Amino acid sequence: MIKTVAIQGVKGSFHHIVSQQYFGDEITLKECLTFDEVVQSLLTGESDAVVMALENSIAGSIIPNYALIDNHNLHMVGEHYLDVQHHLMALPNQDINDIVEVYSHPMALLQCKEFFKKYPHIKLVEDKDTAEVAQRIRTKNLKGVAAIASKLASELFELNIISESIQTIKQNETRFVIVKKENHEVSESDISKASIKFELEHKRGSLAAMLNVMSDCKLNLTKIQSMPKIETPWKYAFFVDVTFNDYGDYKKAISIMEIMTEKFKILGEFKDAKL
């Protein structure tokens, strides 16, 4: 039974919206300003599960979050896709010409950078969380300052939306994962997606051989992300997502891949949210 869910950010953030859509309203929300704090809350038992953004259709992967899940031996037990609409908001009775600074999370700023090319007078400042900035503007009555955040944040903190959906590409999706300490959330009959990590010997064709195994076993590769091994220069670990129709095909594939790789690890098995 999920009781407490940790998120990066405060109420009104996109992580908060995902927690509502995935778990419903019968949970206690634990607000954390960093993903490190989110993970620590899970490790110490302060939360039962965490919601963590993993990739965005405009800005790409959030690589440090892959490392957090891997380094702490956590498990992805579910995923959720959210249509992320970024709105520019500030205290009432202001327009875009009154705004001199905009604060938001680096990913939000990156997703909206084209919009601000039309307003060179505005200074963009990276901050820890979208909704926390909105909350701060209201609490401190900050005029001339705007936030990039969700519509829910504007409602919670009574801010006026100056401009709607300012992200560069209007169809802007972020993939979130649900993370727990254990990996027995979903029955085998419902598992249709897995996230795995492996390392390969540095020789010609090693990655191609792995891809052939996936293909031969009827796995569909939906994502591949390389990450450098800090302790071994120019050697990489690969984070891979695969989908499949038959759990038996997947089990056959990983039994072969475990033999072919130097290190192999299952980060999560869950239901494909895109189905």
N, C-alpha and C positions, 0 to 999 in steps of 0.2 A: 504493500500500500504506500503510494507516494504521498508524503505529507509536506515536505519542504523542498522547494526547487530554487536553486541558485542561478542568478543571471548576472551578466556583466552589464551594469547600468542600473537605472532606477525605473520606477513606474513610468510608463509612457514610452519607454525605449522599445526598439524592435524585438529585443530578446523577451521583454515583458509580453508583447503581443503574441509571440510564438508560444510562450508558456501557457497563455490563456487558450490558444487554439488547440494545443496538443493535449494539455492536462485538464482543461476546464478551470472553473473559478474556485474549486474547493481545495486549493493549495495555499500554503504559506510561502510568500515570496521572500527570498533572501537577496538583498541588493548588494552587489560588489562592484567596485570601480575598476578592477582589473581582472583579466582572465586567470591570473595567478591566484588571486583571492578566491575566485570561483572554484578552482580545482582544490585549493586547500580546504574549503568548506566541505567538499565531498570526502576528502581524505580523513578529516577529523570527525566526520559524522554529523556536522552541523546541517548538512543537506542530504537528501536522499537521491537526488539527481540534479544534473546541471544542463542548461541549454547553452550551446556554444556555436557561434557562427563559424563556418568552415570555408565557404567560398561564395563569391559574388559573380554574377554574369557579366558585369562591367569591369570590376577591379581585379578579379581573379582570386587565387587562393590566399587564405590567411595562414601562412606557413607556420608561424609560431604556435598556433593552436594544434596543428598536427603533432608538433614536438611535445607539447604539454600532455596530450593523450598518450603518446608513445612512452615518454620518459617516466610517467607515473603508472604505467600498466593499467590504464583505464580502458573502458569498453564502450563503444557506440552501440546503443540498443534500439535506436530509431532515428529517423530523419524527418525534416519538415521544410518545405519550400515556402518562402514568403515573398509576395509581390511588394517590393520596397519602394514606396513613394516618398521622396524627400521634399519637405515643404520649408520655405524660408519664413520664419516667424519672429515677431518682436512685440514689444508693448504696444497697446492700441494707439491710434492717431499718429502713426509714422508710416512713411513710404520708403521705397528703395533709396531715394536720395538722402534720407535722414540717417541711413545706416553707414557707419564707418568701419565697423569690425564684425566679422562673422566667426563664431566659434563652433566647432563640431568635431566629431570623431574623424581621424585621418581617412578612413575608408569612405565616409560620407562626403568629405571634401573632395576626394579623388573622383567620386562618382558624379560630382556636380561642377567640376572645374570649368567646363565649357560655358556654363551659364554666367560665371563671374568675369569672363573675359570682356563682357559688355559693360562692366562696372569697375574700371581700374582704380577708382577711389576707395574701394572696399579692401580692407586687410583681412586675409584669411588666416585663422589661428587654429592649430590642432589642439584638441582637448580630449578628455577621457571618455565622454559619453554624450550622445546626442540629446537625450532627454534631461540629463543633469544640467546641461547648459540652459535649456529652456526653464528649468526649475530655478536656476540661479538668477536669470534675468528677471523673473517675477519676484523672487525673494528680496533681491537687492535693488529692484526698480531701476534696472540698467537701461538707460535710453541711448540710442545710437548703436546698440549692440543687437545682433540677431543670432538666432540658432537655426541649424538645419536639423529637423527632427520630424517625427510622425504627427499625423493629425491628432492622434490620441494625446500626445504631449501638449499640443496647443490647447486642447480642451481641458486637460487636467490643470494646466498652469495659466489658463486664461490669457493666452497670447493671440495676437492677430496674425493670420497667415497673409504675408505680403505677396508671395508668389507660390503657386502650387506646382508640384511635380517638376522640380528644377534639375533632376538628374539628367545626364547627357543622353541616355537612351531611355525612352519612356517605359519600355518593358524591362524592368530591373528586378531580377530575382536573387535572393540570397538563400543559400542552403544552410540550414542549421542542423546540428546533430544533438541527440539526447544521449548524455554520457552518464554511466554509472560505474561502480566498482566491480560489479559482477556482470557476466555475459550470458545469462540464462533467461532473458526477457521474452524471447519469441520462440514458439514451437517450430520444429524443423519443417513442418508442412506449410508454415507461413513465411519462412525465410526465402527471400528472392534477391537479396543483395548482400554483398560482403565488402568490407574494407580490410585490405591486407598490406603488409609491409615486408619487403625482402631486400637483401643485399646480394650482389653478384660478383663473381670473380671478374677482374678487369681484363677481359679478353674478347676478341671479335665474335660477334654473334650470340653472346650470352643473353642479352635482352630479347633478341629476336626469337631465341629458342623458348623463352618463357611465354612470349606472345603466341607462339605456335601451339603451346600446350593449352592455353586458354581457348584458342580457336577450336582445336581438336576436341576439347571437352564441352563445347557449346556454351562457353562463357562469353558474355558481351562486355568488352572493356569500355567503361563509361568515363573513367578518369585515370590519368597517370601523372604523378607529381614526383620529381626528383628532389632530394634534399642532400646537401653536402654533409659528409661526416667530418665534424670539426677536428676530431682527433686523428683523422687519416686524410691528409690533403689529396684532393682530386679523386676521392672515392665517394660514391653516392649510394644512398638508400632510396628505394622506390616505394611510394605510397600509391596503391592501386585500388580502384573500385570496380567491381564486376557485378553484373546482374545475370540471372539464370532462371530457367523455367523448372528445372529439376534439381533438387538438392543433392541427389546422387551424382549428377554430373560435376557439381561443385566439389563434393568430397573427393571424387576421383582426381580432379585437377589439383587440389591442394596436396594430396598424397604424393603426386609426382613433383610438384613445385618444391615441396619440403626437401626432397632429395637433391634437386638441381641448384638450390640456393645455398649461400653461406649462412644466412640467417633468415628465418621465416617467422612471421608473427601475424596472427589474426587480431585485428583491432576492433572488429565488430561484425555481427551477423544480424540482419534485420529485414523488415519488409520494405521493398522499394516504394518510396512515396510517390513516385511518378506513375505507378501503375493505376 
